[in-house]
Amino acid sequence: MKYDIAIIGGGPVGNYLATLLARHYRVAVIESKSSFGEKACTGIIGAESYNGLNLPREAIINRLRGAVFYSKTQRFEIKRKEPQAYMVDRKILERRLAEKAVRRGAEYYLNTRFLGFRNGKAILQRFNERFEVNADFYVGADGVNSKVAQEIGAKTNAEFLSGYEVEIVGEFERLDFVELWINKELNDEFFFWIAPMNESLARVGTFGRFDALFRFIKARMLKETNVVEFKAGSVALGIRKPWIKGNVALVGDAALQIKPLTAGGIAYGMHCAYALACSLINGRPWEYEKLCKDIKREISFGLKARKLFKNLNQEQIEKLFEILSSKDAIEVIEDTAEFDKHAKTIKALIKHPKLLAKILKVTPMIIRYLL
């Protein structure tokens, strides 16, 4: 079977890329799962990104306009008048994108594993059958443990974390606010989140140790026996390169296009998929990484901020909460915050002379990591 482009991985990024390319090329999508949307994913995507990428409205579960930040002893909130992010049903998102790609001419191979390259062809296995697909260009959109990345010898320097998330029944009155809890006594690896789906159901999760999630559920006075769905997965926060080698490119989680501070990857991956599609359609695939330079800068800055977070203790976090809950800090955050651009807000905070002076008293390490 001969194709112009074969996309290995039918998650949200691979499917989105297929919708962009199928009008111009003969496209194949190879997906190891037998259905869509099975991965653990809170599914929160910045509203600006979601609207700009023209993603399906029917996948939106909830519209979020703010967040409440909690430490062990303090809280503050950031809010806007309009929704800043959408929570989506990942199964619907992936399915609608796949349907759109198929209508545009893409061909899908579900329940099909990519085994490797041989003589320029992709070796695939579906059930007990092995077969080959020949394409002029290949794209690895096959996740953090990308087999395509291994095949092209991509180098990885990353922190791998296990993630756990539940859907839990409870009472969640503020439907348009996400809760973010930072308590290193419960989990020193990551924060906890509570993202309401409706008045009585929310997605609750974290990265790190499995038992940390259930300690948090108890501390938040939710009931472990009210869990109606449990999912687990992994994420890699770091750098993988190159993103393109010869006639093979990596995109999405396979390229570690993941926000280091939140571990979200859909928006970054889709923006880079758009860049990859443009470079291929223009006949200049080597420009792909250059077109993603803004995403690369965000990831690089986020990794530095992640290192700073890991070096903070809870006492320092409490002192930072005192600063961030001040009127000056909240004004800066609400004026500059963009859901998919963390660097902009952090830089605005540390460029504020009064706030910077206070932050330096808490953690002089900020000079080393962020300035």
matplotlib code that plots the C-alpha trace (Angstrom):
import matplotlib.pyplot as plt

x = [0.0, 1.4, 0.6, 2.0, 2.1, 1.6, 0.8, 1.6, -0.7, -4.4, -4.7, -5.9, -2.7, -2.4, -6.0, -5.8, -2.8, -4.7, -7.5, -5.0, -3.2, -5.9, -7.1, -3.7, -2.2, -3.1, -2.9, -2.9, -3.3, -2.1, -3.5, -2.7, -6.0, -9.3, -11.2, -10.6, -10.1, -9.0, -6.0, -6.1, -6.5, -8.2, -8.8, -8.4, -7.4, -7.0, -10.1, -7.9, -6.1, -9.4, -11.1, -8.1, -7.6, -11.3, -11.8, -15.3, -17.7, -19.6, -16.6, -16.8, -18.0, -17.4, -16.2, -13.7, -13.1, -11.0, -8.9, -8.6, -5.1, -4.7, -1.6, -1.6, -3.0, -3.8, -5.9, -6.3, -8.2, -7.7, -10.8, -11.9, -15.3, -15.1, -14.0, -10.3, -10.3, -12.6, -12.8, -13.4, -14.5, -11.4, -13.2, -15.6, -12.7, -10.6, -13.6, -14.8, -11.4, -11.0, -14.4, -13.4, -10.1, -11.9, -14.4, -11.4, -9.9, -7.7, -7.6, -7.4, -5.9, -7.2, -5.9, -2.7, 0.8, 3.8, 6.8, 9.5, 10.9, 12.5, 13.8, 11.9, 8.6, 6.6, 6.1, 2.7, 0.8, -2.9, -4.0, -1.8, -1.1, 2.0, 2.1, 3.9, 2.9, 5.0, 4.9, 7.0, 6.8, 6.2, 5.0, 5.3, 2.4, 2.6, 3.0, 5.8, 7.1, 7.2, 8.4, 9.0, 11.3, 13.3, 13.5, 15.1, 17.4, 15.9, 17.6, 15.6, 16.4, 13.2, 11.6, 9.1, 6.1, 3.1, -0.3, -3.5, -6.9, -10.4, -13.9, -15.6, -19.1, -19.4, -20.7, -19.0, -20.8, -18.3, -18.6, -16.4, -13.5, -10.7, -9.1, -5.3, -3.7, 0.0, 0.9, 4.3, 3.4, 0.9, 2.8, 6.2, 6.2, 3.3, 0.1, -3.4, -6.3, -10.1, -11.9, -15.7, -17.6, -21.0, -22.5, -22.0, -19.0, -15.3, -12.0, -9.4, -5.8, -2.1, 1.3, 3.7, 2.7, -0.5, -1.3, -0.9, -4.0, -6.1, -4.6, -5.6, -9.2, -9.5, -8.0, -10.4, -13.2, -14.3, -15.2, -12.9, -15.9, -17.5, -15.0, -16.8, -13.8, -10.1, -7.4, -3.6, -0.9, 2.5, 4.1, 7.6, 8.7, 11.8, 13.4, 13.5, 15.4, 15.4, 11.8, 12.5, 15.1, 15.0, 11.5, 10.3, 8.9, 7.7, 4.7, 2.7, 3.7, 6.1, 8.2, 7.6, 5.6, 4.2, 3.7, 6.2, 4.1, 0.8, 1.8, -0.9, 0.1, -2.9, -2.6, 1.1, 0.9, -1.8, 0.0, 3.1, 0.9, -0.3, 3.3, 4.3, 1.3, 2.3, 5.9, 4.8, 2.3, 4.8, 7.3, 9.8, 9.6, 12.9, 11.3, 9.0, 11.1, 11.7, 8.0, 7.6, 10.1, 7.5, 6.5, 10.1, 10.7, 7.7, 8.9, 12.4, 11.1, 8.6, 11.3, 13.3, 10.2, 9.6, 13.1, 12.5, 9.2, 11.0, 13.5, 11.0, 9.8, 6.3, 7.4, 8.7, 5.5, 3.4, 5.5, 5.1, 1.3, 1.4, 3.0, 0.8, -2.4, -1.5, -3.5, -0.4, 0.3, -3.4, -3.6, -0.5, -1.7, -5.2, -3.8, -1.3, -2.4, -2.9, -3.8, -1.3, 1.5, 2.9, 6.1, 4.3, 2.7, 5.8, 8.0, 5.5, 5.5, 9.3, 9.6, 7.4, 10.1, 8.1, 7.0, 10.5, 12.1, 9.6, 10.1, 13.9, 13.7, 11.8, 13.9, 17.0, 17.1, 14.8, 17.9, 19.5, 16.4, 14.3, 16.2]
y = [0.0, 3.4, 6.7, 10.2, 10.5, 7.9, 9.2, 6.7, 7.5, 8.4, 10.5, 14.1, 15.4, 12.7, 13.0, 16.8, 16.5, 14.1, 16.6, 19.2, 17.0, 14.8, 17.4, 17.6, 14.1, 10.5, 10.0, 6.8, 6.9, 3.9, 3.5, 0.7, 1.0, -0.3, 2.9, 6.5, 8.4, 5.7, 7.6, 9.3, 13.0, 15.8, 17.4, 21.1, 23.2, 27.0, 28.6, 30.7, 27.7, 25.6, 28.3, 29.2, 25.5, 25.2, 22.1, 20.5, 22.3, 19.2, 17.9, 20.7, 19.5, 22.6, 26.2, 27.4, 31.1, 30.9, 28.9, 28.7, 28.0, 26.3, 25.7, 23.8, 26.9, 29.6, 30.3, 32.9, 32.9, 34.2, 34.9, 36.4, 37.4, 35.1, 31.4, 30.9, 27.2, 24.3, 20.9, 18.4, 14.8, 13.3, 10.4, 12.8, 15.1, 12.3, 10.6, 13.8, 14.7, 11.2, 11.4, 14.7, 13.3, 10.3, 12.5, 14.4, 11.1, 9.8, 6.0, 4.6, 1.3, 0.7, -2.0, -1.9, -1.8, -0.1, -2.4, -0.4, 0.7, -1.6, -0.5, 2.8, 1.1, 0.9, -2.7, -3.1, -5.8, -6.2, -9.3, -12.1, -10.4, -8.5, -6.1, -3.1, 0.5, 2.6, 6.3, 9.3, 10.8, 9.4, 11.2, 9.8, 10.9, 7.8, 9.2, 9.7, 6.1, 6.7, 3.7, 6.1, 8.2, 5.1, 4.1, 7.5, 7.5, 10.6, 11.5, 12.1, 14.1, 14.0, 13.4, 10.6, 10.8, 8.5, 10.2, 9.1, 10.6, 9.7, 10.8, 11.2, 12.0, 14.9, 18.5, 21.0, 24.3, 26.5, 24.9, 27.4, 27.2, 24.6, 23.9, 23.6, 22.3, 22.6, 20.6, 18.9, 17.0, 15.1, 15.1, 16.6, 15.8, 17.7, 19.6, 18.2, 19.3, 19.2, 20.0, 20.0, 18.3, 19.2, 19.9, 16.4, 15.0, 16.1, 14.9, 14.7, 13.9, 14.3, 13.0, 11.1, 8.4, 6.5, 6.7, 10.5, 10.9, 9.0, 10.9, 14.1, 12.8, 12.1, 15.5, 17.2, 15.4, 13.5, 9.8, 7.2, 5.0, 7.7, 7.1, 6.0, 5.9, 5.5, 6.0, 6.0, 7.1, 8.6, 11.8, 13.0, 16.5, 17.4, 17.6, 15.1, 15.8, 16.0, 16.5, 15.7, 13.5, 12.8, 11.9, 11.2, 13.8, 13.6, 15.6, 15.9, 13.8, 11.8, 15.0, 15.9, 19.0, 19.1, 22.0, 21.3, 23.0, 21.3, 18.3, 19.3, 18.4, 18.7, 22.4, 22.5, 19.3, 20.7, 24.0, 22.1, 19.8, 22.9, 24.0, 20.6, 20.5, 24.0, 23.0, 19.8, 21.5, 24.2, 21.5, 22.7, 20.1, 21.1, 24.4, 22.5, 23.0, 26.7, 27.2, 25.8, 28.2, 29.8, 26.4, 25.5, 28.6, 27.9, 24.4, 25.6, 28.2, 25.8, 23.3, 25.9, 26.8, 23.1, 22.8, 25.7, 24.2, 20.9, 22.7, 24.6, 23.3, 23.8, 26.7, 28.6, 27.8, 29.2, 32.4, 32.6, 32.2, 35.3, 37.2, 35.8, 36.5, 40.2, 42.8, 43.6, 40.0, 39.2, 42.3, 41.2, 37.6, 38.6, 41.1, 38.8, 35.2, 33.0, 29.4, 28.0, 30.6, 30.3, 32.1, 35.4, 35.5, 34.3, 36.9, 39.7, 38.8, 38.8, 42.0, 43.8, 45.4, 45.2, 41.6, 40.5, 41.9, 39.9, 36.7, 37.0, 37.0, 33.7, 32.0, 33.6, 30.5, 32.3, 34.2, 30.9, 29.3, 32.1, 35.4]
z = [0.0, -1.0, 0.6, 0.5, 4.3, 7.1, 10.5, 13.3, 16.2, 16.1, 19.2, 19.1, 17.6, 15.0, 14.0, 13.8, 11.6, 9.4, 8.9, 7.8, 5.3, 3.9, 1.4, -0.1, 0.1, 0.3, 4.1, 6.3, 10.1, 12.0, 15.5, 18.0, 19.9, 18.7, 19.6, 20.5, 23.7, 26.1, 27.6, 31.0, 30.2, 32.1, 28.7, 29.5, 26.5, 26.4, 24.8, 22.5, 21.2, 20.9, 19.0, 16.8, 15.9, 15.0, 17.1, 17.5, 19.8, 20.6, 22.5, 25.1, 28.5, 30.6, 30.1, 32.8, 33.6, 36.7, 39.1, 42.9, 44.2, 47.5, 49.6, 52.9, 54.7, 52.2, 49.0, 46.3, 43.1, 39.6, 37.5, 34.2, 32.8, 29.8, 29.7, 29.5, 28.9, 27.9, 29.4, 26.6, 26.2, 24.7, 23.1, 21.3, 20.3, 18.8, 17.1, 15.5, 14.2, 12.8, 11.1, 9.6, 8.4, 6.8, 5.0, 3.6, 2.3, 5.1, 5.5, 9.1, 10.3, 13.9, 16.2, 14.2, 15.8, 14.3, 14.6, 12.9, 9.6, 7.0, 3.6, 3.9, 4.7, 7.9, 9.2, 10.8, 12.6, 12.9, 14.8, 13.5, 10.2, 9.3, 6.4, 5.0, 4.3, 2.0, 2.3, 1.1, 4.6, 8.1, 11.2, 14.7, 16.8, 19.0, 22.5, 25.0, 24.5, 20.8, 18.8, 15.8, 18.0, 18.9, 15.2, 14.2, 17.1, 18.8, 22.1, 25.2, 28.3, 30.4, 33.7, 33.4, 35.7, 36.3, 36.3, 38.0, 37.6, 38.8, 38.0, 41.3, 42.5, 44.9, 45.3, 43.0, 43.2, 41.2, 37.9, 36.0, 38.4, 38.6, 42.0, 42.1, 45.3, 46.1, 49.2, 49.2, 52.4, 50.3, 47.1, 46.5, 42.8, 41.5, 42.3, 42.6, 40.5, 40.7, 37.4, 37.6, 34.8, 36.3, 39.7, 40.9, 39.0, 38.7, 37.4, 40.2, 39.6, 40.0, 38.9, 41.1, 43.6, 43.3, 47.0, 47.0, 45.0, 47.5, 50.4, 48.7, 48.1, 51.8, 52.7, 50.3, 52.1, 49.0, 49.3, 47.7, 47.3, 45.1, 42.3, 39.2, 36.8, 37.2, 34.6, 34.7, 32.3, 32.0, 30.8, 30.0, 30.8, 28.9, 25.5, 22.7, 19.5, 16.6, 15.8, 12.1, 10.5, 6.8, 5.8, 9.4, 11.9, 15.5, 16.8, 20.0, 23.0, 20.7, 20.4, 24.1, 23.1, 26.6, 29.0, 31.9, 34.6, 33.9, 31.8, 29.2, 25.7, 23.3, 22.6, 22.0, 20.0, 17.7, 17.2, 16.1, 14.0, 12.2, 11.7, 10.4, 7.9, 6.6, 6.1, 4.2, 2.1, 1.2, 0.3, 3.0, 5.8, 7.2, 8.4, 10.8, 13.9, 13.1, 12.8, 16.3, 17.9, 20.2, 21.6, 22.1, 24.1, 26.2, 26.9, 27.8, 30.2, 31.7, 32.4, 34.3, 36.3, 37.0, 38.4, 40.7, 41.9, 42.7, 44.8, 46.9, 50.3, 51.7, 53.9, 50.9, 49.0, 51.8, 51.7, 47.9, 48.3, 50.6, 47.7, 45.0, 46.9, 47.1, 45.1, 43.0, 42.1, 41.2, 39.0, 37.1, 36.7, 35.6, 33.2, 31.6, 32.1, 29.0, 29.5, 27.1, 27.7, 31.2, 30.5, 29.9, 33.3, 35.3, 33.5, 34.2, 37.9, 38.2, 36.2, 38.8, 41.0, 44.2, 43.7, 42.6, 45.8, 47.9, 45.8, 46.1, 49.9, 49.7, 47.0, 45.6, 43.4, 41.0, 39.7, 38.8, 37.2, 35.7, 35.4]

ax = plt.figure().add_subplot(projection="3d")
ax.plot(x, y, z, "-o")
ax.set_aspect("equal")
plt.show()
